[in-house]
Amino acid sequence: MGGRINIFVCGPTVYDDAHIGHVRTYIAFDVVARYLKARGYSVFYLQNITDIDDKIIDRAKKLEVDPAALARKFERRYLEDMKALGVENVNLYARATEHIPEIISQIERLMARGFAYETESGVYFDESKFEEFGKLSHKSMEDPDRHRIEPDPTKRNRGDFTLWKKRRNEEGISWQSPWGEGRPGWHIEDTAITETYFGPQYDIHGGAIDLIFPHHEAEIAQMEAVSGKAPMVSCWMHTGFLNVKGEKMSKSLGNFITIRELLKTWEPDVFRLAVLSAHYRTPIDFSEGVLDQSRRSLERIRKLVSAIDTRL
């Protein structure tokens, strides 16, 4: 057995410290990479860093700091957190801002093939031109969730998503493009990055379950439309939520715990074991009790390993 396996996992938007809900995904795919390597495969594990985004710009404005400096600060802290938790199998963290030419190239090709169009506010993907849009999430054209993407009266269809955002007067960060100064949309970052390193098709794409729609649907539409090849990915893997009292842990709900806060009290391996004790797709209801049970399990494992080592 052997061969090469290419894995891409959606990485963080670096405007704040990562919370433990995020890291469930990264621990899970670190183990996937470890397992495949143990089976004799050569694994290239790629993860993006979203270092330009509305959230970064808004947070920087609120703190009165440079958006790029803010992104670098939290990227550095994210990588420190991953190291602390033993997530060490990512081969490359690819920043969106270091792939602007590739992003522009992909948008130009989408426009040339009739899948994208320009308006006064930006460049959009025309979802009506991609007949299989929704095939991963199984959302039909009539599903109301399809139309929650970025309302804009200049768009042809409510569900069309942004490929390039033209610069607004109050934004200080932008790049030159054939459509004027601006910055990339969120979805196009990932397909431009994966196309650069893997080509139009690869083996495994991972991320949290809430990314299936619209993010991963948009990725499929972009890559298969621009390349004419399908499927973009052979295997999709989505991790379940880390919940608190039945609700998804998220910054918008304010029910999150950062990795740094957790590690002030708990050993990294205790949290890793807690996460890995459940199937990667299964929701986990996080609590102190779950961590305490994981701590006791880890102690038993270590005692067993020590006893075995003593007899060898």
Residue frames relative to the residue before (quaternion, step in Angstrom):
aa qw qx qy qz dx dy dz
M 1.0000 0.0000 0.0000 0.0000 0.00 0.00 0.00
G 0.2715 0.7500 -0.5706 0.1954 3.56 -1.11 0.60
G 0.3836 0.7201 -0.5288 0.2339 3.52 -1.23 -0.48
R 0.5354 -0.6346 0.4749 0.2918 3.50 -1.36 0.23
I 0.0610 -0.7672 0.6376 0.0341 3.57 -1.06 0.83
N 0.1832 -0.7811 0.5919 0.0776 3.53 -0.81 1.09
I 0.0706 -0.7960 0.6010 -0.0143 3.55 -0.82 1.10
F 0.0364 -0.7636 0.6439 0.0305 3.54 -1.05 0.84
V 0.0399 -0.7776 0.6275 -0.0043 3.56 -0.97 0.94
C 0.4930 -0.6609 0.4812 0.2977 3.57 -0.93 0.94
G 0.2599 -0.8005 0.5284 0.1119 3.55 -0.71 1.12
P 0.7278 -0.4759 0.2981 0.3936 3.56 -1.32 -0.09
T 0.3418 -0.6274 0.6390 0.2850 3.50 -1.40 0.27
V 0.2465 -0.8506 0.4550 0.0938 3.54 -0.26 1.32
Y 0.2904 0.7395 -0.5538 0.2492 3.54 0.19 1.35
D 0.7709 0.0987 -0.0538 0.6270 3.58 1.35 -0.13
D 0.6569 -0.4774 0.3796 0.4433 3.58 -1.27 0.06
A 0.4978 -0.6436 0.4956 0.3038 3.55 -1.11 0.75
H 0.2739 -0.7516 0.5697 0.1883 3.58 -1.11 0.65
I 0.6951 -0.5203 0.3051 0.3912 3.55 -1.27 0.36
G 0.5349 0.5947 -0.4125 0.4360 3.59 1.22 -0.25
H 0.6333 0.5243 -0.3205 0.4705 3.56 1.05 -0.80
V 0.7350 0.4829 -0.2597 0.3991 3.52 0.73 -1.11
R 0.4659 0.6433 -0.4710 0.3838 3.61 1.17 -0.19
T 0.6557 0.5152 -0.3065 0.4590 3.57 0.93 -0.91
Y 0.7115 0.4741 -0.2767 0.4386 3.59 0.81 -0.96
I 0.6093 0.5149 -0.3510 0.4904 3.60 1.11 -0.57
A 0.6426 0.5389 -0.3279 0.4349 3.59 0.91 -0.90
F 0.7431 0.4083 -0.2442 0.4706 3.59 0.81 -0.94
D 0.5251 0.5763 -0.4164 0.4677 3.57 1.23 -0.27
V 0.6713 0.4811 -0.2903 0.4834 3.58 1.00 -0.83
V 0.5970 0.5466 -0.3616 0.4627 3.61 1.03 -0.69
A 0.6701 0.4909 -0.2966 0.4712 3.59 0.90 -0.93
R 0.6383 0.5248 -0.3265 0.4589 3.59 0.97 -0.83
Y 0.6621 0.5133 -0.3093 0.4501 3.57 0.91 -0.93
L 0.6757 0.4951 -0.3066 0.4519 3.58 0.85 -0.92
K 0.6325 0.5165 -0.3316 0.4724 3.57 1.03 -0.72
A 0.6457 0.5225 -0.3163 0.4582 3.58 1.01 -0.83
R 0.6698 0.4775 -0.2890 0.4898 3.59 1.18 -0.57
G 0.6426 -0.5843 0.3029 0.3922 3.57 1.24 0.13
Y 0.5110 0.6448 -0.4284 0.3737 3.58 1.24 0.12
S 0.3751 -0.6413 0.6107 0.2741 3.51 -1.32 0.44
V 0.1082 -0.8318 0.5445 0.0047 3.57 -0.49 1.21
F 0.0721 -0.7403 0.6653 0.0638 3.53 -1.01 0.87
Y 0.0841 -0.8090 0.5812 -0.0267 3.53 -0.43 1.31
L 0.0819 -0.8109 0.5780 -0.0409 3.53 -0.55 1.32
Q 0.0054 0.7782 -0.6279 0.0123 3.55 -1.01 0.83
N 0.3458 -0.7411 0.5348 0.2126 3.58 -0.97 0.82
I 0.2264 -0.7068 0.6454 0.1805 3.52 -1.36 0.31
T 0.2295 -0.7577 0.5957 0.1356 3.59 -0.59 1.13
D 0.0378 0.8355 -0.5419 0.0821 3.56 -0.15 1.32
I 0.7085 0.2455 -0.2829 0.5981 3.56 1.22 0.60
D 0.2574 0.7478 -0.5484 0.2718 3.55 -0.63 1.17
D 0.6648 -0.4918 0.3734 0.4203 3.59 -1.23 0.36
K 0.6556 0.5295 -0.3197 0.4331 3.58 0.93 -0.88
I 0.6476 0.5064 -0.3145 0.4745 3.58 1.02 -0.78
I 0.6669 0.5016 -0.3022 0.4609 3.58 0.89 -0.92
D 0.6718 0.4989 -0.2989 0.4588 3.59 0.90 -0.92
R 0.6672 0.4917 -0.3074 0.4675 3.60 0.93 -0.85
A 0.6466 0.5208 -0.3194 0.4568 3.58 0.97 -0.83
K 0.6354 0.5273 -0.3213 0.4637 3.55 1.03 -0.83
K 0.6586 0.5168 -0.3029 0.4555 3.56 0.96 -0.90
L 0.7378 0.3981 -0.2161 0.5004 3.59 1.01 -0.84
E 0.3437 -0.7639 0.4679 0.2817 3.57 1.37 -0.17
V 0.4933 0.6021 -0.4611 0.4260 3.52 0.86 1.11
D 0.6202 -0.5363 0.4173 0.3919 3.56 -1.31 0.25
P 0.5139 -0.6692 0.4318 0.3189 3.66 -0.79 0.92
A 0.6496 0.5160 -0.3269 0.4525 3.59 0.97 -0.79
A 0.6499 0.5090 -0.3116 0.4706 3.58 1.00 -0.82
L 0.6270 0.5301 -0.3300 0.4658 3.58 1.03 -0.80
A 0.6662 0.5087 -0.3009 0.4549 3.57 0.90 -0.95
R 0.6609 0.5005 -0.3179 0.4600 3.61 0.91 -0.83
K 0.6180 0.5525 -0.3440 0.4410 3.58 1.01 -0.80
F 0.7611 0.3826 -0.2245 0.4731 3.58 0.72 -1.00
E 0.5386 0.5604 -0.4116 0.4759 3.58 1.23 -0.26
R 0.6539 0.5123 -0.3108 0.4619 3.57 0.90 -0.93
R 0.6752 0.4875 -0.2954 0.4682 3.59 0.93 -0.88
Y 0.6109 0.5420 -0.3452 0.4624 3.58 1.08 -0.69
L 0.6766 0.4847 -0.2982 0.4673 3.59 0.86 -0.91
E 0.6133 0.5296 -0.3425 0.4754 3.60 1.08 -0.67
D 0.6461 0.5182 -0.3134 0.4646 3.58 1.01 -0.84
M 0.6498 0.5157 -0.3214 0.4567 3.59 0.95 -0.84
K 0.6407 0.5181 -0.3205 0.4672 3.58 0.99 -0.81
A 0.6479 0.5274 -0.3148 0.4505 3.58 0.97 -0.87
L 0.7336 0.4150 -0.2222 0.4901 3.59 1.06 -0.75
G 0.5413 -0.6625 0.3877 0.3432 3.60 1.23 0.16
V 0.4278 0.6560 -0.4955 0.3757 3.58 1.18 0.50
E 0.1606 0.8490 -0.4680 0.1857 3.54 0.01 1.32
N 0.5942 0.6178 -0.3542 0.3739 3.60 1.21 0.20
V 0.4412 0.6563 -0.4858 0.3723 3.60 1.22 0.25
N 0.3365 -0.7608 0.5227 0.1862 3.58 -0.74 1.05
L 0.8164 0.0078 0.0419 0.5760 3.57 1.01 -0.79
Y 0.1749 -0.7200 0.6626 0.1093 3.52 -1.07 0.92
A 0.1264 -0.8329 0.5385 0.0182 3.56 -0.39 1.26
R 0.3015 -0.7666 0.5432 0.1623 3.59 -0.60 1.17
A 0.5337 -0.6267 0.4671 0.3229 3.55 -1.02 0.81
T 0.6887 0.5113 -0.2952 0.4209 3.60 0.87 -0.92
E 0.6616 0.4773 -0.3126 0.4866 3.58 1.22 -0.25
H 0.7017 0.4010 -0.2603 0.5282 3.58 1.31 0.19
I 0.2175 0.8051 -0.5227 0.1770 3.59 1.09 0.66
P 0.6479 0.5039 -0.3539 0.4484 3.68 0.84 -0.73
E 0.6555 0.5034 -0.3129 0.4679 3.59 1.00 -0.80
I 0.6264 0.5301 -0.3304 0.4663 3.59 1.06 -0.74
I 0.6578 0.5059 -0.3009 0.4700 3.58 0.92 -0.94
S 0.6372 0.5338 -0.3228 0.4526 3.58 0.97 -0.87
Q 0.6757 0.4893 -0.3103 0.4557 3.58 0.88 -0.87
I 0.6393 0.5136 -0.3270 0.4697 3.60 1.01 -0.76
E 0.6345 0.5313 -0.3337 0.4514 3.59 0.94 -0.84
R 0.6823 0.4846 -0.2905 0.4639 3.58 0.94 -0.86
L 0.6129 0.5322 -0.3439 0.4721 3.59 1.10 -0.66
M 0.6504 0.5038 -0.3115 0.4756 3.58 1.01 -0.81
A 0.6550 0.5245 -0.3133 0.4447 3.57 0.95 -0.88
R 0.7143 0.4275 -0.2467 0.4962 3.58 1.11 -0.65
G 0.5729 -0.6502 0.3506 0.3551 3.58 1.28 0.16
F 0.5425 0.6360 -0.3956 0.3804 3.60 1.22 0.26
A 0.7682 0.2696 -0.1596 0.5583 3.61 1.20 -0.17
Y 0.0927 -0.7909 0.6043 0.0268 3.55 -1.21 0.54
E 0.4036 -0.7128 0.5311 0.2168 3.54 -1.26 0.56
T 0.0610 -0.7540 0.6522 0.0502 3.54 -1.18 0.71
E 0.7131 -0.4350 0.3135 0.4516 3.58 -1.25 -0.10
S 0.7168 0.4426 -0.2577 0.4732 3.61 1.18 -0.43
G 0.7966 -0.2112 0.1494 0.5463 3.59 1.15 -0.42
V 0.5174 -0.5721 0.5067 0.3850 3.52 -1.29 -0.51
Y 0.1256 -0.8199 0.5585 0.0087 3.56 -0.86 1.06
F 0.4181 -0.6434 0.5747 0.2845 3.52 -1.29 0.52
D 0.3137 -0.7488 0.5596 0.1664 3.57 -0.84 1.02
E 0.2640 -0.8166 0.4903 0.1519 3.57 -0.08 1.30
S 0.5793 0.5949 -0.3846 0.4033 3.62 1.12 -0.45
K 0.6442 0.5293 -0.3166 0.4522 3.59 1.22 -0.46
F 0.6932 0.3952 -0.2654 0.5412 3.59 1.26 -0.30
E 0.2977 -0.8316 0.4423 0.1554 3.55 0.03 1.34
E 0.7140 0.4553 -0.2574 0.4654 3.59 1.10 -0.59
F 0.3237 0.7456 -0.5258 0.2507 3.60 1.19 0.27
G 0.7502 0.3383 -0.2771 0.4960 3.57 -0.75 1.10
K 0.4782 0.7151 -0.4268 0.2789 3.60 1.23 -0.10
L 0.6413 0.5014 -0.3427 0.4690 3.62 1.13 -0.39
S 0.7586 0.3647 -0.1870 0.5066 3.58 0.91 -0.94
H 0.3294 -0.7658 0.4780 0.2765 3.59 1.33 -0.31
K 0.3779 0.6935 -0.5132 0.3358 3.56 0.98 0.88
S 0.3333 -0.7535 0.5363 0.1834 3.56 -0.81 1.01
M 0.6973 -0.4557 0.3449 0.4326 3.56 -1.31 0.15
E 0.6886 0.4908 -0.2783 0.4556 3.59 1.13 -0.63
D 0.4955 0.6705 -0.4322 0.3438 3.61 1.21 -0.29
P 0.4527 -0.7167 0.4502 0.2807 3.65 -0.65 1.03
D 0.5887 0.5890 -0.3744 0.4080 3.61 1.12 -0.55
R 0.5745 0.5992 -0.3814 0.4067 3.58 1.15 -0.52
H 0.7545 0.4115 -0.2037 0.4689 3.58 1.11 -0.58
R 0.4916 0.6479 -0.4509 0.3677 3.55 1.17 0.54
I 0.5054 0.6589 -0.4185 0.3678 3.56 1.26 0.16
E 0.8685 -0.2257 0.1642 0.4096 3.54 -0.88 1.11
P 0.1287 -0.8070 0.5722 0.0690 3.65 0.14 1.15
D 0.1603 0.7615 -0.6092 0.1523 3.57 -0.92 0.94
P 0.4011 -0.7542 0.4644 0.2340 3.61 -0.57 1.10
T 0.6224 0.5554 -0.3527 0.4240 3.61 1.20 -0.30
K 0.5678 0.6244 -0.3803 0.3784 3.60 1.22 -0.23
R 0.5474 -0.6105 0.4643 0.3348 3.56 -1.22 0.52
N 0.7921 0.0923 -0.0106 0.6033 3.57 0.99 -0.90
R 0.5884 -0.6101 0.3940 0.3555 3.58 -1.02 0.75
G 0.7156 0.4680 -0.2574 0.4501 3.59 1.04 -0.73
D 0.4439 0.6877 -0.4727 0.3266 3.63 1.21 -0.04
F 0.2062 -0.8070 0.5467 0.0856 3.56 -0.91 0.92
T 0.6049 -0.6216 0.3895 0.3098 3.51 -1.22 0.68
L 0.1952 -0.7445 0.6283 0.1134 3.52 -1.10 0.86
W 0.7902 0.0145 0.0210 0.6123 3.58 1.07 -0.79
K 0.2128 -0.7785 0.5815 0.1028 3.58 -0.80 1.05
K 0.3507 -0.7330 0.5399 0.2193 3.57 -0.68 1.06
R 0.5849 -0.6284 0.3948 0.3273 3.52 -1.02 0.86
R 0.2604 -0.7162 0.6283 0.1566 3.50 -1.09 0.89
N 0.6761 -0.5426 0.3114 0.3892 3.57 -1.11 0.66
E 0.7217 0.4700 -0.2620 0.4354 3.58 0.96 -0.85
E 0.6148 0.5557 -0.3559 0.4320 3.60 1.23 -0.19
G 0.2643 -0.8094 0.5103 0.1208 3.55 -0.78 1.02
I 0.7034 0.4292 -0.2617 0.5025 3.59 1.23 -0.09
S 0.2465 0.7637 -0.5552 0.2183 3.58 -0.67 1.08
W 0.2583 -0.7334 0.6074 0.1628 3.54 -1.38 0.24
Q 0.5263 -0.6102 0.4890 0.3341 3.54 -1.21 0.52
S 0.0528 0.7810 -0.6198 0.0554 3.55 -1.09 0.77
P 0.6702 -0.4731 0.3602 0.4442 3.62 -1.23 0.08
W 0.7136 0.4187 -0.2388 0.5084 3.60 1.25 -0.35
G 0.6707 -0.4726 0.2829 0.4969 3.55 1.27 0.40
E 0.7038 -0.4358 0.3288 0.4546 3.56 -1.29 -0.04
G 0.2870 0.7496 -0.5601 0.2048 3.54 -1.06 0.75
R 0.3559 -0.7038 0.5692 0.2325 3.52 -1.29 -0.44
P 0.6056 -0.6043 0.3739 0.3582 3.59 -1.15 0.52
G 0.4960 -0.5847 0.5433 0.3419 3.50 -1.34 0.37
W 0.6830 -0.5216 0.3297 0.3908 3.54 -1.26 0.37
H 0.7082 0.5054 -0.2913 0.3978 3.60 0.73 -1.05
I 0.6702 0.5407 -0.3080 0.4045 3.59 0.95 -0.86
E 0.5117 0.6446 -0.4231 0.3789 3.60 1.17 -0.45
D 0.7260 0.4851 -0.2690 0.4066 3.54 0.70 -1.13
T 0.6990 0.4572 -0.2999 0.4610 3.60 0.85 -0.85
A 0.6113 0.5299 -0.3593 0.4652 3.61 1.07 -0.58
I 0.6633 0.4971 -0.2982 0.4733 3.57 1.02 -0.84
T 0.7002 0.4563 -0.2999 0.4600 3.62 0.78 -0.91
E 0.6166 0.5320 -0.3563 0.4580 3.60 1.02 -0.67
T 0.6237 0.5613 -0.3335 0.4298 3.59 1.02 -0.77
Y 0.8016 0.3184 -0.1438 0.4852 3.58 0.84 -0.98
F 0.7938 0.3016 -0.1466 0.5075 3.61 1.07 -0.67
G 0.4635 -0.6218 0.4904 0.3975 3.57 1.14 -0.53
P 0.7478 -0.4481 0.2616 0.4143 3.61 -1.25 -0.09
Q 0.7769 0.2301 -0.1322 0.5710 3.60 1.23 -0.32
Y 0.0739 0.7942 -0.6001 0.0602 3.56 -1.04 0.76
D 0.7213 -0.5454 0.2775 0.3246 3.52 -1.33 0.21
I 0.8325 0.0089 0.0634 0.5504 3.60 0.58 -1.14
H 0.0535 -0.7552 0.6525 0.0311 3.55 -1.04 0.88
G 0.0620 -0.8248 0.5621 -0.0052 3.55 -0.79 1.04
G 0.2171 0.7503 -0.6112 0.1279 3.50 -1.35 0.31
A 0.6497 -0.4945 0.3873 0.4283 3.56 -1.28 0.03
I 0.6563 -0.5688 0.3399 0.3608 3.54 -1.17 0.65
D 0.6451 0.5384 -0.3338 0.4272 3.60 1.09 -0.60
L 0.5954 0.5720 -0.3656 0.4296 3.61 1.26 -0.07
I 0.4349 0.7144 -0.4652 0.2899 3.60 1.22 -0.22
F 0.7887 0.0177 0.0041 0.6145 3.56 0.95 -0.93
P 0.5880 -0.2614 -0.7654 -0.0113 1.48 -1.66 1.86
H 0.4662 0.7489 -0.4208 0.2115 3.58 1.23 -0.41
H 0.7481 0.3955 -0.2469 0.4722 3.58 0.67 -1.00
E 0.5729 0.5509 -0.3822 0.4715 3.57 1.14 -0.47
A 0.6546 0.5087 -0.3120 0.4640 3.58 0.97 -0.85
E 0.6236 0.5380 -0.3391 0.4546 3.59 1.00 -0.78
I 0.6498 0.5150 -0.3171 0.4603 3.58 0.89 -0.95
A 0.6693 0.5105 -0.3060 0.4448 3.57 0.83 -0.99
Q 0.6673 0.5113 -0.3030 0.4488 3.58 0.86 -0.95
M 0.7494 0.4336 -0.2488 0.4342 3.56 0.65 -1.12
E 0.6923 0.4587 -0.2982 0.4705 3.59 0.89 -0.84
A 0.6235 0.5319 -0.3421 0.4597 3.59 1.12 -0.61
V 0.7232 0.4484 -0.2640 0.4541 3.58 0.85 -0.91
S 0.7436 0.4072 -0.2250 0.4802 3.60 1.07 -0.68
G 0.3370 -0.7410 0.5082 0.2812 3.56 1.11 -0.67
K 0.6312 0.5163 -0.3276 0.4772 3.59 1.30 0.21
A 0.0066 0.7840 -0.6202 0.0252 3.55 -1.10 0.78
P 0.5774 -0.2040 -0.7886 -0.0562 1.49 -2.10 1.34
M 0.6058 -0.5410 0.4353 0.3883 3.54 -1.25 0.43
V 0.8041 0.1233 -0.0083 0.5815 3.56 0.95 -0.96
S 0.4380 -0.6980 0.5023 0.2619 3.57 -0.99 0.83
C 0.8184 0.0695 0.0092 0.5704 3.59 0.95 -0.84
W 0.1732 -0.7613 0.6194 0.0822 3.56 -0.84 1.08
M 0.0304 -0.7825 0.6219 -0.0002 3.58 -0.99 0.88
H 0.0293 -0.8145 0.5786 -0.0314 3.57 -0.73 1.10
T 0.3324 -0.7576 0.5341 0.1740 3.54 -0.82 1.03
G 0.4969 -0.6545 0.4907 0.2897 3.54 -1.18 0.68
F 0.6394 -0.5481 0.3894 0.3730 3.54 -1.31 0.31
L 0.3041 -0.6404 0.6581 0.2534 3.48 -1.40 0.33
N 0.1328 -0.8466 0.5150 0.0180 3.56 -0.30 1.29
V 0.1846 -0.7218 0.6507 0.1470 3.52 -1.33 0.39
K 0.8251 -0.1080 0.0146 0.5543 3.57 -0.50 1.23
G 0.7560 -0.4242 0.1986 0.4572 3.53 0.94 0.97
E 0.6789 0.4503 -0.2954 0.4990 3.60 1.25 -0.12
K 0.5782 -0.5880 0.4459 0.3481 3.55 -1.11 0.76
M 0.4195 -0.6799 0.5380 0.2688 3.56 -0.96 0.88
S 0.2122 0.7798 -0.5616 0.1774 3.59 -0.69 1.07
K 0.5793 -0.5926 0.4368 0.3500 3.53 -1.22 0.50
S 0.6213 0.5542 -0.3518 0.4277 3.57 1.06 -0.65
L 0.7021 0.4322 -0.2623 0.5015 3.60 1.12 -0.62
G 0.3945 -0.7508 0.4504 0.2788 3.57 1.27 -0.28
N 0.5748 0.6020 -0.3743 0.4089 3.60 1.22 0.35
F 0.4583 0.7129 -0.4142 0.3319 3.55 1.12 0.64
I 0.2175 -0.7191 0.6429 0.1492 3.51 -1.38 0.40
T 0.3652 -0.7332 0.5197 0.2428 3.58 -0.70 0.96
I 0.6428 -0.5187 0.3961 0.4011 3.52 -1.25 0.45
R 0.6564 0.5267 -0.3103 0.4420 3.56 0.96 -0.86
E 0.6331 0.5150 -0.3296 0.4747 3.57 1.03 -0.73
L 0.6485 0.5297 -0.3170 0.4453 3.58 0.93 -0.88
L 0.7295 0.4658 -0.2497 0.4342 3.57 0.83 -1.00
K 0.4995 0.6172 -0.4416 0.4178 3.58 1.24 0.01
T 0.7753 0.3351 -0.1450 0.5153 3.56 1.17 -0.66
W 0.8051 0.2620 -0.0995 0.5228 3.55 0.98 -0.86
E 0.5246 -0.6211 0.4932 0.3096 3.53 -1.16 0.73
P 0.5879 -0.6090 0.3878 0.3648 3.64 -0.93 0.76
D 0.6795 0.5033 -0.3069 0.4369 3.60 0.90 -0.86
V 0.5597 0.5757 -0.3975 0.4441 3.59 1.17 -0.43
F 0.6865 0.4577 -0.2892 0.4853 3.58 0.88 -0.87
R 0.6131 0.5454 -0.3543 0.4484 3.62 0.95 -0.78
L 0.6816 0.4810 -0.2947 0.4660 3.59 0.86 -0.94
A 0.6208 0.5431 -0.3449 0.4480 3.59 1.01 -0.76
V 0.6710 0.4913 -0.2877 0.4749 3.56 0.97 -0.87
L 0.7468 0.4332 -0.2259 0.4512 3.56 0.88 -0.98
S 0.5371 0.6219 -0.4053 0.4006 3.58 1.26 -0.07
A 0.7029 0.3736 -0.2489 0.5517 3.58 1.27 -0.24
H 0.5924 -0.5385 0.4487 0.3972 3.58 -1.21 0.49
Y 0.5924 -0.6358 0.3599 0.3396 3.55 -0.93 0.91
R 0.6972 0.4602 -0.2831 0.4712 3.62 1.10 -0.52
T 0.5929 0.6094 -0.3523 0.3911 3.58 1.25 -0.38
P 0.4648 -0.6544 0.5057 0.3163 3.62 -0.90 0.79
I 0.1888 -0.7542 0.6183 0.1150 3.57 -1.13 0.70
D 0.2511 -0.7426 0.5996 0.1613 3.57 -0.89 0.93
F 0.2620 -0.8217 0.4929 0.1150 3.53 -0.21 1.32
S 0.1757 0.7614 -0.6117 0.1230 3.55 -1.08 0.83
E 0.6503 -0.4798 0.4013 0.4312 3.56 -1.30 0.20
G 0.6213 0.5630 -0.3392 0.4265 3.59 1.06 -0.74
V 0.6265 0.5302 -0.3283 0.4675 3.57 1.04 -0.78
L 0.6750 0.4841 -0.2956 0.4719 3.58 0.94 -0.86
D 0.6456 0.5180 -0.3293 0.4543 3.59 0.99 -0.76
Q 0.6301 0.5146 -0.3276 0.4805 3.58 1.03 -0.74
S 0.6406 0.5185 -0.3132 0.4719 3.56 1.02 -0.82
R 0.6252 0.5416 -0.3353 0.4511 3.59 1.01 -0.79
R 0.6752 0.4866 -0.2976 0.4677 3.59 0.90 -0.90
S 0.6339 0.5237 -0.3253 0.4670 3.58 1.04 -0.76
L 0.6492 0.5160 -0.3142 0.4621 3.56 0.97 -0.83
E 0.6257 0.5339 -0.3350 0.4597 3.59 1.00 -0.75
R 0.6588 0.5027 -0.3099 0.4662 3.60 0.97 -0.84
I 0.6361 0.5229 -0.3268 0.4638 3.58 0.98 -0.82
R 0.6776 0.4983 -0.2953 0.4532 3.57 0.89 -0.92
K 0.6324 0.5180 -0.3324 0.4704 3.59 1.04 -0.73
L 0.6421 0.5185 -0.3206 0.4648 3.56 1.03 -0.80
V 0.6559 0.5033 -0.3094 0.4698 3.59 0.90 -0.89
S 0.6474 0.5176 -0.3176 0.4606 3.59 0.97 -0.83
A 0.6554 0.5089 -0.3162 0.4598 3.57 0.98 -0.84
I 0.6426 0.5146 -0.3215 0.4679 3.58 1.01 -0.79
D 0.6504 0.5218 -0.3121 0.4552 3.58 0.95 -0.89
T 0.6365 0.5421 -0.3263 0.4411 3.57 1.02 -0.78
R 0.7113 0.4623 -0.2602 0.4610 3.59 1.02 -0.77
L 0.6037 0.5776 -0.3612 0.4141 3.59 1.18 -0.37
